[in-house]
Amino acid sequence: MRALGRLLVLFAALVLAGCVDKPASKAAPAATPGAYEPTSGQAGKDVIWVPTSQALVDRMLAMAQVTEKDFVMDLGSGDGRLVITAAQRGARALGIEYNPDMVELSKKNAERAGVGPGDFDHLMLYDAFTSGPPIMLESLGVCRPGEGVHFFAVGRSTPGGKLPINTSGGGLSYTHSGMYGIFPIIESVRQLRGECGPRQVPSVRLSLVNGMGGMLSAAGTLVLSNET
């Protein structure tokens, strides 16, 4: 209940942010040629985007009493400021943003801030095709564009590697029933429960499940944890 209460406080603070924060000046700062610069009031998926000041982000996280034991998720994360600040405070954090330009901007902001996708202990990726997992690793920000194949080639995804992936064998080596989506979730849950025997990832706390569909035109992601 305490965790739920803190989540509700954070949600309320996020709603409040959209009401009380001062919009950025309409005069945009000079940008590097070709660099994406979002504009206050620009159209978003459901609502317009308005930047949130760093001071207000700090107040929101303080109100929610976010600590290193928490997992913060921001739906419609924009430039990533809330997620990046939460990560700098030691919390695990995930931003979800539909605008690809905003996604790239938030990645650059995170890199400048010294935070990145290093919190996951285990990944399950829908591998209907061999090309899928490298594409998903790059899209999730685990590695840079063009480096997904190398990530697998050097053994980082194997049991005992930097980031174990598809520990059940995946759709290519374990099973593919034609409706594979539930199997990565099952393996992720088993890992978090410590039920995987020889393939068990040690001290796993946070697992990510990602799948692509619709001829690679859509994707879904789950973040599962054995901590509250």
N, CA, C and O of each residue as an XYZ file, in Angstrom:
912
protein
N       0.827     -1.204      0.000
C       0.000      0.000      0.000
C       0.865      1.259      0.000
O       0.539      2.255     -0.646
N       1.984      1.192      0.745
C       2.858      2.360      0.788
C       3.417      2.656     -0.602
O       3.472      3.811     -1.025
N       3.838      1.582     -1.319
C       4.364      1.780     -2.669
C       3.303      2.358     -3.591
O       3.594      3.225     -4.414
N       2.051      1.871     -3.450
C       0.964      2.386     -4.270
C       0.708      3.850     -3.962
O       0.473      4.651     -4.867
N       0.753      4.199     -2.677
C       0.534      5.586     -2.291
C       1.578      6.509     -2.885
O       1.260      7.610     -3.335
N       2.832      6.057     -2.886
C       3.910      6.867     -3.450
C       3.759      6.995     -4.958
O       4.051      8.044     -5.532
N       3.298      5.915     -5.599
C       3.064      5.975     -7.040
C       1.973      6.972     -7.362
O       2.089      7.731     -8.324
N       0.904      6.979     -6.561
C      -0.190      7.915     -6.785
C       0.271      9.352     -6.566
O      -0.152     10.258     -7.285
N       1.135      9.565     -5.576
C       1.671     10.901     -5.333
C       2.470     11.365     -6.540
O       2.340     12.509     -6.976
N       3.306     10.465     -7.086
C       4.104     10.817     -8.251
C       3.212     11.116     -9.442
O       3.471     12.056    -10.193
N       2.155     10.316     -9.623
C       1.231     10.539    -10.723
C       0.552     11.900    -10.570
O       0.426     12.653    -11.535
N       0.115     12.205     -9.343
C      -0.533     13.492     -9.103
C       0.436     14.640     -9.388
O       0.049     15.677     -9.927
N       1.694     14.434     -9.019
C       2.688     15.480     -9.268
C       2.918     15.673    -10.762
O       3.112     16.795    -11.229
N       2.893     14.580    -11.500
C       3.056     14.680    -12.948
C       1.906     15.442    -13.578
O       2.115     16.266    -14.469
N       0.682     15.168    -13.115
C      -0.482     15.894    -13.615
C      -0.364     17.364    -13.275
O      -0.637     18.232    -14.104
N       0.051     17.638    -12.034
C       0.218     19.017    -11.599
C       1.268     19.731    -12.442
O       1.152     20.924    -12.720
N       2.302     18.978    -12.848
C       3.366     19.589    -13.640
C       2.828     20.186    -14.925
O       3.277     21.245    -15.363
N       1.877     19.512    -15.519
C       1.308     20.016    -16.755
C       0.463     21.254    -16.549
O       0.143     21.951    -17.512
N       0.089     21.546    -15.291
C      -0.790     22.680    -15.007
C      -0.034     23.910    -14.521
O      -0.409     25.041    -14.832
N       1.046     23.682    -13.748
C       1.651     24.834    -13.083
C       3.020     25.215    -13.617
O       3.507     26.313    -13.349
N       3.646     24.318    -14.373
C       4.980     24.656    -14.842
C       4.917     25.753    -15.905
O       3.997     25.779    -16.723
N       5.883     26.641    -15.887
C       5.913     27.732    -16.855
C       6.387     27.209    -18.205
O       7.432     26.562    -18.274
N       5.650     27.469    -19.272
C       6.096     27.018    -20.586
C       7.398     27.695    -20.978
O       7.698     28.811    -20.555
N       8.158     26.988    -21.797
C       9.410     27.576    -22.268
C       9.117     28.740    -23.198
O       8.039     28.828    -23.787
N      10.076     29.618    -23.320
C       9.912     30.753    -24.217
C       9.718     30.273    -25.646
O      10.284     29.255    -26.044
N       8.931     30.992    -26.409
C       8.703     30.611    -27.796
C       9.956     30.802    -28.640
O      10.085     30.203    -29.708
N      10.867     31.623    -28.171
C      12.110     31.820    -28.905
C      13.043     30.658    -28.608
O      13.650     30.607    -27.538
N      13.161     29.733    -29.534
C      13.977     28.543    -29.316
C      15.452     28.897    -29.395
O      15.839     29.747    -30.196
N      16.295     28.248    -28.565
C      17.728     28.523    -28.617
C      18.317     28.028    -29.926
O      17.754     27.156    -30.588
N      19.448     28.593    -30.284
C      20.113     28.181    -31.516
C      20.476     26.710    -31.434
O      21.014     26.259    -30.423
N      20.193     25.970    -32.471
C      20.427     24.534    -32.468
C      21.533     24.168    -33.445
O      21.790     24.877    -34.419
N      22.182     23.040    -33.159
C      23.162     22.519    -34.094
C      22.450     22.125    -35.373
O      21.397     21.490    -35.314
N      22.995     22.484    -36.528
C      22.335     22.137    -37.790
C      22.005     20.650    -37.850
O      22.879     19.808    -37.641
N      20.740     20.324    -38.136
C      20.317     18.940    -38.230
C      19.884     18.330    -36.916
O      19.304     17.244    -36.914
N      20.147     18.995    -35.783
C      19.767     18.457    -34.485
C      18.290     18.723    -34.215
O      17.761     19.771    -34.585
N      17.634     17.770    -33.573
C      16.213     17.922    -33.267
C      16.043     18.782    -32.024
O      16.685     18.543    -31.001
N      15.181     19.777    -32.118
C      14.894     20.659    -30.990
C      13.378     20.707    -30.794
O      12.680     21.312    -31.608
N      12.850     20.086    -29.732
C      11.407     20.124    -29.504
C      10.935     21.534    -29.161
O      11.700     22.347    -28.642
N       9.691     21.808    -29.450
C       9.107     23.124    -29.216
C       7.960     23.009    -28.233
O       7.094     22.148    -28.387
N       7.942     23.864    -27.227
C       6.860     23.856    -26.252
C       5.514     24.042    -26.952
O       5.341     24.982    -27.727
N       4.564     23.150    -26.680
C       3.250     23.223    -27.297
C       3.103     22.385    -28.551
O       2.036     22.365    -29.163
N       4.174     21.686    -28.944
C       4.077     20.871    -30.150
C       3.141     19.685    -29.923
O       2.971     19.232    -28.791
N       2.541     19.187    -30.991
C       1.575     18.094    -30.891
C       2.256     16.823    -30.429
O       3.365     16.499    -30.855
N       1.556     16.094    -29.528
C       2.010     14.793    -29.078
C       1.006     13.733    -29.470
O       0.091     13.997    -30.249
N       1.172     12.526    -28.931
C       0.260     11.440    -29.273
C      -1.157     11.729    -28.802
O      -2.116     11.535    -29.549
N      -1.289     12.193    -27.562
C      -2.606     12.474    -26.988
C      -2.783     13.934    -26.598
O      -3.877     14.486    -26.717
N      -1.708     14.556    -26.133
C      -1.758     15.945    -25.684
C      -0.529     16.677    -26.222
O       0.385     16.052    -26.761
N      -0.511     17.982    -26.077
C       0.666     18.736    -26.499
C       1.813     18.495    -25.521
O       1.592     18.112    -24.373
N       3.026     18.722    -25.983
C       4.200     18.566    -25.127
C       4.628     19.921    -24.580
O       4.786     20.887    -25.327
N       4.812     19.975    -23.261
C       5.306     21.173    -22.590
C       6.467     20.742    -21.700
O       6.291     19.831    -20.891
N       7.631     21.345    -21.811
C       8.780     20.925    -21.003
C       8.548     21.174    -19.522
O       7.904     22.148    -19.131
N       9.082     20.282    -18.714
C       9.000     20.406    -17.259
C      10.351     20.880    -16.738
O      11.388     20.310    -17.076
N      10.335     21.913    -15.924
C      11.596     22.455    -15.418
C      12.278     21.455    -14.493
O      11.623     20.606    -13.888
N      13.603     21.563    -14.390
C      14.355     20.672    -13.515
C      13.930     20.840    -12.061
O      13.867     19.866    -11.311
N      13.641     22.069    -11.669
C      13.220     22.318    -10.285
C      11.934     21.571     -9.965
O      11.791     21.021     -8.873
N      10.993     21.547    -10.915
C       9.728     20.859    -10.679
C       9.910     19.348    -10.674
O       9.268     18.648     -9.892
N      10.779     18.842    -11.542
C      11.089     17.408    -11.526
C      11.662     17.013    -10.164
O      11.276     15.988     -9.601
N      12.574     17.818     -9.639
C      13.154     17.535     -8.321
C      12.074     17.525     -7.242
O      12.102     16.686     -6.342
N      11.125     18.453     -7.330
C      10.051     18.513     -6.334
C       9.150     17.284     -6.434
O       8.736     16.731     -5.414
N       8.846     16.858     -7.657
C       7.978     15.696     -7.846
C       8.604     14.439     -7.254
O       7.932     13.672     -6.563
N       9.884     14.229     -7.525
C      10.550     13.043     -7.005
C      10.678     13.099     -5.486
O      10.614     12.074     -4.808
N      10.860     14.299     -4.965
C      10.919     14.455     -3.516
C       9.561     14.176     -2.878
O       9.493     13.532     -1.831
N       8.481     14.653     -3.495
C       7.133     14.392     -2.989
C       6.830     12.896     -2.967
O       6.197     12.399     -2.035
N       7.283     12.180     -3.997
C       7.039     10.739     -4.086
C       8.031      9.935     -3.246
O       7.915      8.713     -3.151
N       9.004     10.615     -2.637
C      10.011      9.971     -1.792
C      10.740      8.860     -2.538
O      10.929      7.763     -2.013
N      11.148      9.159     -3.771
C      11.835      8.175     -4.603
C      13.239      7.919     -4.058
O      13.990      8.855     -3.786
N      13.582      6.647     -3.905
C      14.903      6.244     -3.423
C      15.497      5.217     -4.386
O      14.890      4.881     -5.404
N      16.685      4.725     -4.053
C      17.347      3.738     -4.901
C      16.612      2.404     -4.923
O      16.930      1.546     -5.746
N      15.643      2.211     -4.045
C      14.879      0.966     -4.022
C      13.675      0.988     -4.970
O      12.989     -0.021     -5.129
N      13.427      2.128     -5.589
C      12.214      2.299     -6.398
C      12.469      2.103     -7.891
O      13.592      2.215     -8.383
N      11.375      1.805     -8.581
C      11.388      1.739    -10.042
C      10.406      2.784    -10.545
O       9.215      2.720    -10.241
N      10.901      3.742    -11.311
C      10.096      4.861    -11.798
C       9.821      4.666    -13.284
O      10.751      4.453    -14.062
N       8.563      4.737    -13.682
C       8.195      4.644    -15.090
C       7.461      5.915    -15.496
O       6.541      6.362    -14.810
N       7.879      6.488    -16.616
C       7.256      7.709    -17.129
C       6.667      7.407    -18.499
O       7.407      7.157    -19.451
N       5.350      7.428    -18.606
C       4.663      7.182    -19.867
C       4.511      8.504    -20.606
O       3.832      9.413    -20.127
N       5.133      8.611    -21.755
C       5.194      9.883    -22.463
C       6.336     10.693    -21.898
O       6.143     11.816    -21.432
N       7.544     10.115    -21.938
C       8.678     10.662    -21.199
C       9.356     11.844    -21.872
O      10.247     12.459    -21.286
N       8.942     12.179    -23.116
C       9.472     13.376    -23.754
C      10.982     13.385    -23.857
O      11.577     12.471    -24.429
N      11.606     14.414    -23.304
C      13.058     14.539    -23.390
C      13.788     13.720    -22.338
O      15.016     13.763    -22.261
N      13.040     12.968    -21.520
C      13.648     12.046    -20.567
C      14.066     12.643    -19.248
O      14.725     11.970    -18.455
N      13.707     13.884    -18.985
C      14.241     14.567    -17.795
C      13.860     13.870    -16.493
O      14.702     13.714    -15.608
N      12.595     13.448    -16.365
C      12.159     12.796    -15.132
C      12.893     11.476    -14.925
O      13.373     11.189    -13.828
N      12.976     10.680    -15.977
C      13.621      9.377    -15.876
C      15.107      9.524    -15.580
O      15.651      8.802    -14.744
N      15.759     10.448    -16.253
C      17.191     10.663    -16.054
C      17.473     11.115    -14.622
O      18.414     10.635    -13.991
N      16.662     12.033    -14.113
C      16.868     12.525    -12.750
C      16.646     11.417    -11.728
O      17.386     11.316    -10.749
N      15.627     10.583    -11.951
C      15.374      9.458    -11.046
C      16.566      8.502    -11.040
O      16.971      8.012     -9.986
N      17.127      8.238    -12.234
C      18.290      7.353    -12.325
C      19.501      7.958    -11.622
O      20.278      7.239    -10.994
N      19.663      9.262    -11.725
C      20.779      9.922    -11.051
C      20.632      9.838     -9.536
O      21.621      9.910     -8.806
N      19.409      9.686     -9.069
C      19.166      9.528     -7.627
C      19.350      8.084     -7.175
O      19.211      7.777     -5.991
N      19.661      7.205     -8.113
C      19.897      5.812     -7.760
C      18.740      4.875     -8.041
O      18.884      3.660     -7.905
N      17.574      5.423     -8.437
C      16.415      4.579     -8.730
C      16.568      3.943    -10.103
O      17.288      4.457    -10.959
N      15.894      2.832    -10.306
C      15.782      2.271    -11.649
C      14.623      2.978    -12.336
O      13.587      3.219    -11.716
N      14.787      3.308    -13.594
C      13.789      4.148    -14.244
C      13.645      3.760    -15.709
O      14.603      3.341    -16.358
N      12.422      3.910    -16.214
C      12.128      3.591    -17.614
C      11.227      4.661    -18.186
O      10.193      4.985    -17.601
N      11.610      5.217    -19.333
C      10.777      6.176    -20.036
C      10.202      5.550    -21.290
O      10.910      4.847    -22.011
N       8.932      5.794    -21.561
C       8.276      5.290    -22.762
C       7.763      6.479    -23.556
O       6.966      7.275    -23.058
N       8.224      6.591    -24.791
C       7.903      7.744    -25.625
C       7.679      7.278    -27.060
O       8.471      6.504    -27.598
N       6.580      7.759    -27.687
C       6.237      7.290    -29.029
C       6.949      8.079    -30.130
O       7.142      7.559    -31.230
N       7.339      9.318    -29.853
C       7.969     10.178    -30.856
C       9.439      9.765    -31.021
O      10.229      9.945    -30.094
N       9.816      9.220    -32.170
C      11.199      8.740    -32.339
C      12.246      9.838    -32.196
O      13.362      9.573    -31.748
N      11.903     11.055    -32.566
C      12.854     12.160    -32.400
C      13.087     12.443    -30.917
O      14.211     12.714    -30.494
N      12.010     12.378    -30.136
C      12.139     12.575    -28.692
C      12.948     11.439    -28.064
O      13.738     11.663    -27.147
N      12.744     10.225    -28.562
C      13.493      9.079    -28.035
C      14.987      9.295    -28.226
O      15.774      9.089    -27.302
N      15.375      9.711    -29.426
C      16.789      9.945    -29.694
C      17.335     11.089    -28.848
O      18.466     11.032    -28.365
N      16.520     12.129    -28.672
C      16.933     13.256    -27.839
C      17.145     12.811    -26.396
O      18.136     13.189    -25.771
N      16.220     12.006    -25.859
C      16.334     11.558    -24.471
C      17.549     10.647    -24.289
O      18.198     10.678    -23.244
N      17.859      9.833    -25.309
C      19.057      8.990    -25.239
C      20.314      9.845    -25.127
O      21.204      9.561    -24.326
N      20.374     10.897    -25.943
C      21.532     11.794    -25.901
C      21.608     12.508    -24.546
O      22.691     12.668    -23.983
N      20.453     12.933    -24.031
C      20.431     13.594    -22.722
C      20.904     12.642    -21.629
O      21.638     13.037    -20.723
N      20.472     11.368    -21.724
C      20.886     10.376    -20.732
C      22.384     10.119    -20.807
O      23.055      9.981    -19.784
N      22.895     10.056    -22.021
C      24.335      9.825    -22.192
C      25.142     10.979    -21.607
O      26.162     10.770    -20.951
N      24.669     12.199    -21.854
C      25.368     13.367    -21.290
C      25.300     13.367    -19.763
O      26.215     13.840    -19.088
N      24.195     12.827    -19.228
C      24.016     12.806    -17.775
C      24.721     11.625    -17.119
O      24.792     11.539    -15.893
N      25.248     10.708    -17.947
C      25.998      9.581    -17.397
C      25.135      8.432    -16.921
O      25.577      7.652    -16.078
N      23.906      8.297    -17.436
C      23.047      7.169    -17.072
C      22.680      6.415    -18.346
O      22.697      6.980    -19.440
N      22.348      5.133    -18.193
C      22.022      4.330    -19.362
C      21.291      3.070    -18.986
O      20.970      2.866    -17.816
N      21.015      2.200    -19.977
C      20.209      0.996    -19.745
C      21.012     -0.126    -19.111
O      21.139     -1.205    -19.690
N      21.553      0.119    -17.930
C      22.390     -0.881    -17.284
C      21.745     -1.574    -16.105
O      22.426     -2.306    -15.387
N      20.454     -1.372    -15.876
C      19.825     -1.905    -14.682
C      19.207     -3.280    -14.872
O      18.973     -3.986    -13.891
N      18.938     -3.676    -16.104
C      18.270     -4.960    -16.326
C      19.254     -6.110    -16.142
O      20.404     -6.044    -16.576
N      18.771     -7.168    -15.487
C      19.583     -8.353    -15.240
C      19.323     -9.450    -16.265
O      20.106    -10.392    -16.385
N      18.218     -9.324    -17.007
C      17.778    -10.425    -17.864
C      16.826     -9.879    -18.921
O      16.000     -9.017    -18.621
N      16.931    -10.371    -20.153
C      16.043     -9.954    -21.237
C      15.446    -11.170    -21.930
O      16.111    -12.190    -22.112
N      14.176    -11.042    -22.316
C      13.528    -12.016    -23.186
C      13.030    -11.260    -24.412
O      12.199    -10.359    -24.299
N      13.549    -11.636    -25.597
C      13.220    -10.953    -26.837
C      12.567    -11.924    -27.805
O      13.016    -13.061    -27.953
N      11.513    -11.478    -28.458
C      10.789    -12.317    -29.406
C      11.651    -12.531    -30.652
O      11.850    -11.611    -31.445
N      12.163    -13.761    -30.813
C      13.111    -14.047    -31.891
C      12.478    -14.904    -32.983
O      12.972    -15.987    -33.299
N      11.383    -14.413    -33.555
C      10.765    -15.129    -34.665
C      11.734    -15.213    -35.843
O      11.688    -16.163    -36.625
N      12.604    -14.219    -35.965
C      13.636    -14.199    -36.993
C      14.966    -13.863    -36.322
O      15.005    -13.155    -35.316
N      16.030    -14.369    -36.883
C      17.350    -14.129    -36.305
C      17.673    -12.644    -36.221
O      18.387    -12.212    -35.316
N      17.155    -11.872    -37.149
C      17.444    -10.433    -37.168
C      16.729     -9.675    -36.057
O      17.115     -8.554    -35.726
N      15.690    -10.274    -35.477
C      14.873     -9.559    -34.497
C      15.607     -9.093    -33.256
O      15.580     -7.899    -32.957
N      16.273     -9.993    -32.507
C      16.929     -9.574    -31.262
C      17.963     -8.465    -31.428
O      17.971     -7.542    -30.614
N      18.849     -8.501    -32.450
C      19.769     -7.356    -32.599
C      19.037     -6.042    -32.840
O      19.432     -5.002    -32.312
N      17.967     -6.085    -33.640
C      17.188     -4.867    -33.890
C      16.572     -4.360    -32.594
O      16.580     -3.158    -32.326
N      16.032     -5.285    -31.784
C      15.389     -4.885    -30.531
C      16.406     -4.330    -29.536
O      16.114     -3.359    -28.838
N      17.590     -4.928    -29.460
C      18.623     -4.408    -28.563
C      18.973     -2.972    -28.909
O      19.127     -2.131    -28.023
N      19.098     -2.696    -30.194
C      19.424     -1.338    -30.627
C      18.270     -0.381    -30.365
O      18.487      0.757    -29.951
N      17.033     -0.843    -30.607
C      15.858      0.011    -30.410
C      15.628      0.305    -28.935
O      15.156      1.386    -28.584
N      15.958     -0.649    -28.068
C      15.783     -0.462    -26.623
C      16.903      0.375    -26.014
O      16.822      0.770    -24.851
N      17.940      0.646    -26.787
C      19.040      1.450    -26.272
C      20.085      0.662    -25.524
O      20.964      1.249    -24.893
N      20.010     -0.672    -25.577
C      21.013     -1.496    -24.899
C      22.368     -1.350    -25.582
O      23.409     -1.370    -24.925
N      22.346     -1.204    -26.895
C      23.582     -0.947    -27.628
C      23.298      0.047    -28.744
O      22.141      0.319    -29.067
N      24.337      0.572    -29.316
C      24.191      1.598    -30.348
C      23.735      0.975    -31.670
O      23.936     -0.217    -31.901
N      23.118      1.793    -32.542
C      22.719      1.283    -33.857
C      23.894      0.641    -34.588
O      24.980      1.214    -34.673
N      23.656     -0.555    -35.111
C      24.700     -1.271    -35.826
C      25.544     -2.179    -34.962
O      26.383     -2.913    -35.485
N      25.343     -2.151    -33.621
C      26.171     -2.955    -32.723
C      25.434     -4.163    -32.148
O      26.000     -4.910    -31.350
N      24.163     -4.361    -32.551
C      23.374     -5.448    -31.985
C      23.950     -6.826    -32.258
O      24.004     -7.660    -31.355
N      24.381     -7.081    -33.490
C      24.950     -8.382    -33.839
C      26.229     -8.638    -33.047
O      26.448     -9.749    -32.566
N      27.073     -7.616    -32.911
C      28.326     -7.752    -32.159
C      28.049     -8.106    -30.699
O      28.803     -8.869    -30.095
N      26.978     -7.562    -30.129
C      26.616     -7.844    -28.740
C      26.464     -9.349    -28.537
O      26.929     -9.897    -27.537
N      25.810    -10.014    -29.494
C      25.631    -11.463    -29.407
C      26.917    -12.205    -29.758
O      27.251    -13.213    -29.135
N      27.635    -11.700    -30.760
C      28.820    -12.405    -31.263
C      29.893    -12.561    -30.198
O      30.599    -13.570    -30.180
N      30.029    -11.579    -29.309
C      31.093    -11.636    -28.296
C      30.628    -12.303    -27.003
O      31.369    -12.341    -26.021
N      29.396    -12.832    -27.003
C      28.932    -13.620    -25.868
C      28.336    -12.855    -24.710
O      28.199    -13.408    -23.619
N      27.979    -11.600    -24.913
C      27.416    -10.823    -23.811
C      26.030    -11.315    -23.396
O      25.580    -11.049    -22.281
N      25.354    -12.036    -24.302
C      23.978    -12.465    -24.020
C      23.900    -13.861    -23.425
O      22.809    -14.313    -23.078
N      25.014    -14.554    -23.297
C      24.999    -15.934    -22.816
C      24.858    -15.978    -21.298
O      25.115    -14.975    -20.631
N      24.449    -17.133    -20.732
C      24.439    -17.269    -19.262
C      25.830    -16.972    -18.705
O      26.823    -17.549    -19.150
N      25.889    -16.086    -17.748
C      27.173    -15.638    -17.221
C      27.722    -14.432    -17.941
O      28.732    -13.864    -17.525
N      27.049    -14.021    -19.050
C      27.481    -12.849    -19.782
C      26.984    -11.568    -19.135
O      26.357    -11.594    -18.076
N      27.270    -10.452    -19.782
C      26.897     -9.142    -19.243
C      25.391     -9.011    -19.081
O      24.919     -8.432    -18.103
N      24.631     -9.546    -20.039
C      23.171     -9.427    -20.001
C      22.552    -10.682    -20.628
O      22.351    -10.721    -21.842
N      22.246    -11.706    -19.825
C      21.666    -12.944    -20.362
C      20.346    -12.679    -21.087
O      19.469    -11.983    -20.575
N      20.223    -13.248    -22.284
C      19.049    -13.026    -23.126
C      18.481    -14.363    -23.587
O      19.227    -15.276    -23.944
N      17.152    -14.469    -23.577
C      16.455    -15.662    -24.072
C      17.024    -16.939    -23.445
O      17.435    -17.864    -24.146
N      17.038    -16.965    -22.131
C      17.649    -18.063    -21.389
C      16.899    -19.383    -21.543
O      17.449    -20.434    -21.217
N      15.672    -19.358    -22.026
C      14.929    -20.595    -22.276
C      15.345    -21.251    -23.595
O      15.005    -22.408    -23.846
N      16.060    -20.535    -24.418
C      16.390    -20.994    -25.763
C      15.677    -20.175    -26.817
O      16.058    -20.188    -27.988
N      14.637    -19.459    -26.399
C      13.927    -18.582    -27.323
C      13.077    -19.332    -28.328
O      12.997    -20.560    -28.302
N      12.452    -18.586    -29.205
C      11.591    -19.191    -30.209
C      12.361    -20.017    -31.218
O      11.797    -20.927    -31.826
N      13.636    -19.721    -31.409
C      14.438    -20.450    -32.393
C      14.925    -21.792    -31.863
O      15.111    -22.725    -32.644
N      15.139    -21.910    -30.542
C      15.725    -23.127    -29.988
C      14.832    -23.852    -28.984
O      15.079    -25.019    -28.678
N      13.802    -23.185    -28.467
C      12.967    -23.800    -27.435
C      11.608    -24.200    -27.996
O      11.290    -25.387    -28.066
N      10.815    -23.229    -28.389
C       9.516    -23.545    -28.965
C       8.963    -22.333    -29.695
O       9.257    -21.192    -29.341
N       8.175    -22.588    -30.697
C       7.398    -21.525    -31.325
C       6.089    -22.144    -31.758
O       6.013    -22.845    -32.767
N       5.062    -21.873    -30.978
C       3.766    -22.515    -31.187
C       2.911    -21.810    -32.237
O       1.812    -22.262    -32.558
N       3.418    -20.712    -32.764
C       2.614    -19.885    -33.653
C       2.038    -18.692    -32.926
O       1.727    -17.671    -33.541
N       1.892    -18.817    -31.604
C       1.491    -17.689    -30.738
C       2.462    -17.702    -29.565
O       2.136    -18.149    -28.465
N       3.650    -17.204    -29.827
C       4.789    -17.378    -28.926
C       4.782    -16.428    -27.731
O       5.486    -16.676    -26.751
N       4.007    -15.352    -27.790
C       4.150    -14.237    -26.862
C       4.164    -14.575    -25.394
O       4.853    -13.897    -24.631
N       3.427    -15.605    -24.948
C       3.349    -15.915    -23.520
C       4.631    -16.571    -23.014
O       4.947    -16.452    -21.830
N       5.378    -17.261    -23.878
C       6.541    -18.018    -23.420
C       7.675    -17.139    -22.901
O       8.280    -17.491    -21.888
N       7.997    -16.015    -23.542
C       9.012    -15.139    -22.944
C       8.600    -14.617    -21.567
O       9.441    -14.452    -20.683
N       7.309    -14.359    -21.393
C       6.829    -13.880    -20.084
C       6.991    -14.976    -19.036
O       7.411    -14.704    -17.911
N       6.660    -16.210    -19.400
C       6.803    -17.335    -18.477
C       8.252    -17.496    -18.044
O       8.531    -17.666    -16.857
N       9.177    -17.442    -19.002
C      10.586    -17.586    -18.653
C      11.057    -16.440    -17.763
O      11.824    -16.658    -16.825
N      10.611    -15.241    -18.048
C      10.994    -14.094    -17.233
C      10.518    -14.270    -15.787
O      11.263    -14.017    -14.840
N       9.276    -14.705    -15.638
C       8.729    -14.924    -14.290
C       9.484    -16.034    -13.573
O       9.779    -15.911    -12.384
N       9.798    -17.112    -14.275
C      10.541    -18.216    -13.663
C      11.922    -17.764    -13.211
O      12.394    -18.164    -12.147
N      12.565    -16.935    -14.014
C      13.868    -16.407    -13.615
C      13.752    -15.578    -12.340
O      14.554    -15.726    -11.418
N      12.757    -14.715    -12.299
C      12.576    -13.851    -11.122
C      12.206    -14.659     -9.871
O      12.472    -14.224     -8.751
N      11.600    -15.824    -10.061
C      11.259    -16.707     -8.936
C      12.418    -17.618     -8.542
O      12.356    -18.278     -7.504
N      13.463    -17.662     -9.347
C      14.595    -18.534     -9.062
C      14.313    -19.992     -9.351
O      14.823    -20.868     -8.653
N      13.502    -20.276    -10.379
C      13.053    -21.636    -10.663
C      13.725    -22.260    -11.883
O      13.233    -23.267    -12.393
N      14.822    -21.701    -12.365
C      15.354    -22.100    -13.668
C      16.559    -23.050    -13.613
O      17.172    -23.317    -14.647
N      16.901    -23.553    -12.451
C      17.951    -24.561    -12.367
C      19.266    -24.121    -12.976
O      19.760    -23.038    -12.661
N      19.859    -24.965    -13.869
C      21.181    -24.647    -14.429
C      21.226    -23.351    -15.231
O      22.288    -22.739    -15.350
N      20.092    -22.922    -15.783
C      20.107    -21.696    -16.591
C      19.725    -20.456    -15.775
O      19.538    -19.377    -16.336
N      19.611    -20.609    -14.463
C      19.203    -19.504    -13.609
C      20.226    -18.363    -13.635
O      21.426    -18.591    -13.482
N      19.739    -17.145    -13.829
C      20.587    -15.955    -13.764
C      20.775    -15.576    -12.292
O      19.782    -15.355    -11.598
N      22.001    -15.493    -11.797
C      22.211    -15.187    -10.379
C      21.713    -13.791    -10.006
O      21.914    -12.827    -10.744
N      21.072    -13.706     -8.869
C      20.662    -12.421     -8.284
C      19.818    -11.573     -9.225
O      19.912    -10.346     -9.194
N      18.992    -12.205    -10.063
C      18.166    -11.442    -10.994
C      17.078    -10.690    -10.229
O      16.386    -11.272     -9.393
N      16.930     -9.409    -10.515
C      15.921     -8.571     -9.864
C      14.973     -7.934    -10.857
O      13.809     -7.686    -10.543
N      15.477     -7.664    -12.075
C      14.696     -6.902    -13.043
C      14.850     -7.545    -14.418
O      15.960     -7.717    -14.922
N      13.712     -7.894    -15.012
C      13.724     -8.546    -16.316
C      12.842     -7.772    -17.287
O      11.783     -7.266    -16.914
N      13.285     -7.685    -18.529
C      12.528     -6.995    -19.573
C      12.113     -7.992    -20.641
O      12.923     -8.798    -21.099
N      10.836     -7.933    -21.038
C      10.311     -8.764    -22.120
C       9.884     -7.839    -23.251
O       9.130     -6.891    -23.029
N      10.362     -8.111    -24.465
C      10.027     -7.268    -25.603
C       9.660     -8.125    -26.799
O      10.320     -9.121    -27.093
N       8.595     -7.726    -27.486
C       8.185     -8.445    -28.677
C       7.777     -7.490    -29.781
O       7.217     -6.424    -29.526
N       8.066     -7.888    -31.013
C       7.662     -7.102    -32.171
C       6.616     -7.883    -32.960
O       6.639     -9.113    -32.982
N       5.706     -7.170    -33.602
C       4.669     -7.814    -34.391
C       4.227     -6.917    -35.526
O       4.829     -5.874    -35.786
N       3.164     -7.337    -36.202
C       2.637     -6.524    -37.294
C       3.658     -6.265    -38.366
O       3.787     -5.139    -38.847
N       4.417     -7.336    -38.763
C       5.491     -7.170    -39.754
C       6.490     -6.109    -39.302
O       6.916     -5.256    -40.080
N       6.851     -6.189    -38.019
C       7.850     -5.307    -37.404
C       7.398     -3.851    -37.317
O       8.222     -2.944    -37.198
N       6.088     -3.637    -37.377
C       5.579     -2.264    -37.336
C       5.113     -1.857    -35.941
O       4.775     -0.694    -35.721
N       5.091     -2.799    -34.992
C       4.632     -2.498    -33.629
C       5.461     -3.299    -32.638
O       6.075     -4.305    -32.992
N       5.471     -2.842    -31.396
C       6.232     -3.532    -30.360
C       5.546     -3.365    -29.019
O       4.831     -2.390    -28.788
N       5.775     -4.332    -28.136
C       5.250     -4.255    -26.772
C       6.350     -4.625    -25.800
O       7.172     -5.495    -26.088
N       6.369     -3.971    -24.652
C       7.430     -4.195    -23.669
C       6.838     -4.350    -22.273
O       5.950     -3.596    -21.877
N       7.342     -5.340    -21.529
C       6.991     -5.530    -20.127
C       8.249     -5.422    -19.287
O       9.305     -5.917    -19.682
N       8.148     -4.784    -18.138
C       9.238     -4.744    -17.167
C       8.738     -5.464    -15.920
O       7.765     -5.037    -15.299
N       9.401     -6.548    -15.558
C       8.989     -7.375    -14.428
C      10.074     -7.374    -13.360
O      11.265     -7.358    -13.669
N       9.652     -7.392    -12.107
C      10.607     -7.360    -11.009
C      10.117     -8.237     -9.868
O       8.913     -8.443     -9.715
N      11.036     -8.751     -9.073
C      10.671     -9.507     -7.873
C      10.813     -8.666     -6.622
O      10.830     -9.193     -5.509
N      10.916     -7.347     -6.805
C      10.987     -6.416     -5.685
C       9.774     -5.504     -5.692
O       9.230     -5.205     -6.755
N       9.347     -5.062     -4.531
C       8.204     -4.157     -4.431
C       8.680     -2.757     -4.140
O       7.867     -1.842     -4.018
